[in-house]
Amino acid sequence: MAVGPLSIVLLIFGGCCSNVFALEALIRSEASSGLVITFFQFLFTALAAYPTQYSPSSPYAVRPPKVPLRRWAFIAAMFFTINMLNNWAFAFSISVPVHIILRSFGSVTTMMAGVVRGKRYSPLQTLSVVLLTVGVLVSAWADSESKGKSMSVETDASTSEFTTGLGILLLAQLMSAFMGAYIEDTYTHYNASWTENLFYSHILSLPLFLPLSGSLRRQYAKLAATAPLDLTYISTSAKQRLHLGRSLPEVVIDTLCDVAQSMPQSVLFLLINAVTQLACISGVSLLSAKSSAVTVTIVLNIRKLVSFVLSTIIFGHSLSAMGAAAAALVFFSGALYGWETSWRLPQVRRREERAKWKGGKGN
């Protein structure tokens, strides 16, 4: 079934932004719930992606992958570790806004991985990454200052904890850059589909949670101990607005409210986080398959900015003028890098090729 541009936009902005909302609610309830959040995301995505690989004629009801399983297993191990590190960082006084900003640090780590692999970059590419690095450092400093922490060398325990969180995110970004290059090589050599990657990167990661089952149970027990949501304040007029011109009957809204109030609110947010994570991943993958790289870069940077603003407004994070300027610099630098890489440089190369072809024809 064909997926239109509007559906892709809704998946990315609706899925990714809703995912940030659910994640923020979970972190505010239990900051050390990164493990159980990651597990539910992986489990739900693996189950949802299974039908794309289903084959009744296969002994395991899964069609043979184009890519060797050992290669998918290595990718799954990296993917698992990166997600664990990203969610673990929340236990070290890292707020969701600064988490979003630091994960926009990917252009730097991608460039570093490219240099290691022998790639060369233009002055504008390098400048955009330098500006992005400055923006990331300033945003981290501004976030630390807003929490009353010093960023000097003589630090107390709380500052050391915050610095540890930054280090964890940096390590995750370095690993993510390497994994991106490895997956790119995998697509090139084996002509694999994004759905195959989505399924195997998640299903092969699930056994890695077994040694952590004790921590999983403890974290889930804390989330299950939270009180249910109280939705009795939803008035009849509000329900009428929600059903969008009676396309959604009021009884459906009442049923959804009853279900939401029948479970602990943190468990509800955990399920919402897993569902929206799948929508977010699917939207990004579909956009990559249907659009140019510059479109993907710009859309994702806008999405990160929207998520950042929503997190700041909805959950009352203090954002100084310095923090806002640093965030804007990060998003602008990312868009500038995408424009230079995916539009201007290819245009220059095409003009050079046309000039070379005309010169050869004239000879």
C-alpha positions in Angstrom: 0.0 0.0 0.0 1.4 3.4 -1.0 2.0 5.9 1.7 1.5 9.6 0.8 3.6 12.6 2.0 0.9 13.7 4.5 1.0 10.3 6.2 4.8 10.4 6.4 4.7 13.9 7.9 2.0 12.7 10.5 4.2 9.7 11.4 7.3 11.8 12.0 5.8 14.9 13.7 2.9 13.0 15.4 4.9 9.9 16.3 8.3 11.6 17.3 6.8 14.5 19.1 4.2 12.3 21.0 7.1 10.0 21.8 9.0 12.9 23.5 5.9 13.8 25.5 5.5 10.2 26.8 9.2 9.9 27.5 9.2 13.2 29.5 6.2 12.0 31.5 8.0 8.7 32.3 11.3 10.4 33.2 9.5 12.8 35.5 7.8 9.8 37.2 10.9 7.6 37.5 14.2 8.9 36.1 15.9 5.5 36.3 13.4 3.7 34.0 15.6 3.8 30.9 16.0 0.0 30.7 12.3 -0.8 30.8 11.6 2.0 28.3 14.1 0.5 25.9 12.8 -3.0 26.3 9.2 -2.1 25.6 10.3 -0.1 22.5 12.3 -3.1 21.2 9.6 -5.6 22.0 6.7 -3.7 20.4 8.7 -2.8 17.3 9.8 -6.4 16.8 6.3 -7.6 17.0 4.9 -4.9 14.7 7.7 -5.5 12.1 7.3 -9.3 12.1 4.5 -9.4 9.5 6.8 -7.7 7.0 9.1 -10.7 7.2 6.4 -13.4 7.6 6.6 -16.4 5.3 4.4 -19.5 5.9 6.6 -21.7 3.8 9.7 -21.1 5.9 10.5 -23.5 8.8 10.5 -20.5 11.2 7.7 -18.6 9.5 10.2 -15.9 8.6 11.6 -15.6 5.1 15.4 -15.9 4.7 17.1 -12.5 5.1 19.1 -11.0 2.4 21.8 -10.1 4.9 23.7 -12.8 6.9 22.3 -13.1 10.4 25.8 -12.6 12.0 25.8 -9.1 10.4 22.3 -8.3 11.6 23.3 -9.6 15.0 26.3 -7.2 15.2 24.1 -4.3 14.1 21.5 -5.4 16.7 24.2 -5.4 19.4 25.3 -1.9 18.5 21.7 -0.6 18.2 20.9 -2.1 21.7 23.9 -0.5 23.3 23.2 2.9 21.7 19.6 2.9 22.9 20.6 1.8 26.3 23.2 4.6 26.6 20.7 7.2 25.4 18.1 6.2 27.9 20.6 5.6 30.7 21.7 9.2 30.5 18.4 10.3 32.0 19.6 8.9 35.3 22.4 11.5 35.4 20.5 14.8 35.6 20.1 15.1 31.8 16.9 16.9 30.9 14.9 16.0 27.8 15.6 19.3 26.1 19.4 19.0 26.4 19.1 15.3 25.5 17.4 16.3 22.2 20.0 19.0 21.5 23.0 16.7 22.2 21.6 14.0 20.0 21.6 16.6 17.2 25.4 16.4 17.7 25.3 13.6 15.1 26.8 15.7 12.3 30.1 15.9 14.3 30.4 12.2 15.0 29.3 11.4 11.4 32.1 13.7 10.1 34.6 12.0 12.4 33.6 8.6 11.1 33.9 9.8 7.6 37.4 11.2 8.1 38.4 7.8 9.5 37.0 6.2 6.4 39.0 8.5 4.1 36.3 11.0 3.2 37.0 14.8 2.6 34.7 17.7 3.6 34.2 21.2 2.1 35.0 24.4 4.1 31.2 25.0 4.5 30.6 21.5 5.9 33.5 22.0 8.4 32.2 25.4 9.4 28.7 24.1 10.0 30.0 21.3 12.2 32.2 23.8 14.1 29.1 26.0 14.7 27.1 23.0 15.8 29.8 22.0 18.2 29.8 25.4 19.8 26.0 25.4 20.0 26.0 22.0 21.7 28.7 23.0 24.3 26.9 26.3 25.1 23.5 24.5 25.4 25.0 22.0 27.8 26.6 24.8 29.9 23.3 26.8 29.9 21.3 23.7 31.0 23.8 23.0 33.8 23.7 26.7 35.0 19.9 26.6 35.0 20.1 23.7 37.5 22.5 25.7 39.7 25.5 23.6 38.8 29.0 24.8 38.1 30.9 23.6 35.0 34.3 24.4 36.4 37.0 21.7 37.0 36.4 21.9 40.8 33.1 20.1 40.7 30.9 18.6 43.4 29.1 15.3 43.2 26.0 16.6 41.4 28.2 18.3 38.7 30.2 15.1 38.3 26.9 13.2 37.8 25.8 15.7 35.1 29.2 15.4 33.3 28.9 11.6 33.4 25.5 11.9 31.6 27.1 14.1 28.9 29.9 11.5 28.5 27.4 8.7 28.1 25.5 10.7 25.3 28.8 11.4 23.5 29.8 7.7 23.5 26.3 6.9 22.2 26.8 9.4 19.3 30.2 8.0 18.4 28.8 4.5 18.3 25.8 5.7 16.3 28.1 7.3 13.7 30.0 4.0 13.3 26.7 2.0 13.1 25.4 4.4 10.4 28.4 3.7 8.2 28.2 0.0 8.9 24.5 -0.1 7.9 25.2 2.0 4.8 27.8 -0.6 3.7 25.2 -3.4 4.5 22.6 -1.8 2.2 25.1 -1.3 -0.5 26.5 -4.9 -0.5 23.3 -6.8 0.2 20.5 -4.5 -1.2 18.6 -5.0 2.1 15.2 -3.4 2.8 14.6 -1.0 5.7 11.9 -3.3 7.0 14.4 -6.2 7.3 16.7 -3.9 9.2 13.9 -2.7 11.4 12.8 -6.3 12.3 16.3 -7.9 12.9 17.8 -5.0 14.7 15.1 -5.3 17.3 14.3 -9.0 17.4 18.0 -10.0 17.8 18.4 -7.4 20.6 15.7 -8.9 22.8 17.9 -11.8 24.2 20.4 -9.1 25.4 17.9 -8.0 28.0 17.9 -11.5 29.7 20.9 -10.7 32.1 19.0 -7.5 33.1 15.7 -9.2 33.9 16.0 -8.4 37.6 16.4 -4.6 36.9 13.6 -4.8 34.4 11.2 -6.2 37.0 12.2 -3.6 39.6 11.8 -0.7 37.2 8.5 -2.0 35.9 7.3 -2.5 39.5 8.0 1.2 40.2 6.0 2.3 37.2 3.2 -0.1 38.0 2.9 1.5 41.5 1.9 4.9 40.1 -1.7 6.1 40.4 -4.0 5.9 37.4 -4.8 9.0 35.5 -7.9 11.0 36.6 -9.8 11.9 33.4 -13.1 12.7 35.0 -12.5 16.4 34.3 -13.1 15.8 30.6 -16.5 17.5 30.0 -19.2 16.6 27.6 -18.4 19.6 25.4 -14.7 18.6 25.3 -15.7 15.1 24.2 -17.9 16.6 21.4 -14.8 18.5 20.2 -12.7 15.4 20.4 -14.9 13.2 18.2 -14.2 15.5 15.2 -17.6 16.0 13.7 -19.0 12.7 15.1 -16.5 10.7 13.1 -15.4 9.2 16.5 -18.5 8.4 18.6 -18.6 9.5 22.2 -18.8 5.9 23.4 -15.4 5.3 21.9 -14.0 8.3 23.8 -15.6 7.0 27.0 -14.1 3.6 26.5 -10.6 5.0 25.9 -10.9 7.1 29.0 -12.0 4.0 31.0 -9.1 2.0 29.7 -6.7 4.8 30.5 -8.0 5.1 34.0 -7.8 1.3 34.6 -4.0 1.1 34.5 -1.2 2.9 36.3 -0.4 6.2 34.5 3.3 5.3 34.0 2.4 2.0 32.4 0.1 3.8 30.1 2.8 6.3 29.1 5.2 3.3 28.7 2.8 1.8 26.1 2.3 5.2 24.4 6.0 5.6 24.2 6.5 2.2 22.5 3.7 2.9 20.0 4.9 6.4 19.1 8.5 5.1 18.8 7.4 2.7 16.1 5.5 5.5 14.3 8.6 7.7 14.5 11.0 5.1 13.2 8.6 4.1 10.4 8.1 7.7 9.3 11.8 8.5 9.1 12.5 5.3 7.2 9.7 6.0 4.7 10.9 9.6 4.3 14.4 8.4 3.5 13.1 6.0 0.9 10.9 8.6 -0.9 12.8 12.0 -0.5 16.2 13.5 -1.0 18.7 13.5 1.8 18.4 17.3 2.1 14.6 17.0 2.7 15.2 14.4 5.4 17.8 16.5 7.1 15.6 19.6 7.1 12.5 17.8 8.2 14.3 16.0 11.1 15.9 19.2 12.3 12.5 20.9 12.3 11.0 17.9 14.1 13.7 18.1 16.8 13.1 21.8 17.2 9.3 21.2 17.6 10.0 18.4 20.2 12.4 20.7 22.0 9.9 23.6 22.2 7.0 21.4 23.2 9.1 19.8 26.0 10.1 23.2 27.2 6.6 24.7 27.2 4.5 21.7 28.4 6.8 20.6 31.2 8.0 24.0 32.4 11.7 23.7 31.7 13.5 27.0 32.2 15.2 28.2 29.0 17.5 31.1 29.2 18.3 33.4 26.3 21.7 31.7 26.0 20.1 28.3 25.9 17.5 29.4 23.2 20.3 30.9 21.1 22.4 27.8 21.4 19.5 25.5 20.5 18.8 27.7 17.4 22.4 27.5 16.4 22.4 23.7 16.7 19.4 23.3 14.5 20.6 25.9 12.0 24.0 24.2 11.7 22.4 20.8 11.1 20.3 22.2 8.3 23.2 24.1 6.8 25.3 20.9 6.8 22.4 19.0 5.1 22.0 21.7 2.5 25.7 21.8 1.7 26.1 18.0 1.6 22.9 17.0 -0.2 22.2 20.0 -2.6 25.0 22.5 -3.2 27.9 20.0 -3.6 26.0 17.6 -5.9 25.0 20.6 -8.0 28.7 21.7 -8.3 29.7 18.1 -9.2 27.0 17.9 -11.9 28.2 21.2 -13.4 31.8 20.0 -13.4 30.8 16.8 -15.1 28.8 18.7 -17.8 31.7 21.0 -18.4 34.1 18.0 -18.6 31.7 16.2 -21.0 31.4 19.3 -23.3 35.2 19.8 -23.2 35.7 16.2 -24.2 33.1 16.5 -27.0 34.8 19.6 -28.3 38.2 17.8 -28.6 
